[in-house]
Amino acid sequence: MSLQVFRHWIPTVKDAFDRTLMVAKFFCGLHVTNTFLCTCALAMGPSMLPTLNLTGSLVLVERLSIRFGKMASGEVVLIRSPEEPRKVVIKRIVGVEGDAVGNEEATAVVPKGHIWIEGDNKHNSRDSRQFGPVPYGLLEGRVFWVMWPPEDFGSVGRKVENNSLESSAGCQKT
Amino acid sequence: MSRLFQFVRQWKPIIKEGFSQSFLIAKFLCLLHVTNTHVCTPVLVYGPSMLPTLNLTGDVVLVEHLSQKFGKVGPRHVVVVRSPENPRKTVTKRIVAVEGESVTFLVEPALSDRSHTVVVPRGHVWIQGDNIYSSRDSRQFGPVPYGLILGKAFWRVWPPDGFGSL
């Protein structure tokens, strides 16, 4: 009698299995796209003002540039934090290997295989000025587009947008 | 025009078959890649820096990626690390100290007895090759961020007389 019950459920189980496999294949494809092509990231915090919001910006990150060739100075990148390996931060590359970074008081040369990152908001950013140059291998991707909030929708360029304090409230887009 | 249709009709099943076989191979490679990147992969290591643990001329070791994701990689483990000097290169060394610990090492063991002590900063590890006379490691390029660790080598597959855990 138990065999009858078993035979009754076989098509349902087969169907469930096929659907699960299809969902798994979709997630596999999504994962490969996210890891090697393009992914979204939610950026929060004050360190990249005015380029990115304090309360959260949804950005698109592409992963091809970091593999094929070197990143250039001025790009906004997603990078694994050298202080907290589980955290991923967004900063701007200010110097690549061989560049001299710093101001009149202190200058440093970025060593081979490393990059110097700084947040756009110099007053409230924990970056290479605190933890030194970062190995290139920690780069995760390049931020190239802001999706949200709608007023910031658009590409992320190589230069910091001019935002003079004397102007009226809000960012001025160049 | 009808010749073209005939041609297409002749080739259609072959093209369809070609596509479905390619998809099958692509799906297999996808699964192989995901396993290699996130679970376990074989790696060929060579060079003198890890003698006598690993051979000079090349050993195949199995590297698992799960330990470093869960933060379970620690001292005495042999790890594969992305080189901080050349991001396209991966090196295999042993973790000597983790964040917060202090390391005392010989600066140039072949030339002098001078030693130096360093405290490993937060989020970093100190790696050294077992063959300190011929190894380029944290003694030269400093502590390495934990995020550069790719995986832990736990088993040697080749050569056969070295088969076994590391």
Interface residues (C-beta under 8 A of the other chain):
Chain A: K25 C28 G29 H31 V32 T35 R80 S81 P82 E83 E84 P85 R86 P111 K112 G113 H114 F131 V134 P135 Y136 G137 L138 L139
Chain B: K27 C30 L31 H33 V34 T37 G71 R82 S83 P84 E85 N86 P87 P121 R122 G123 H124 V144 P145 Y146 G147 L148
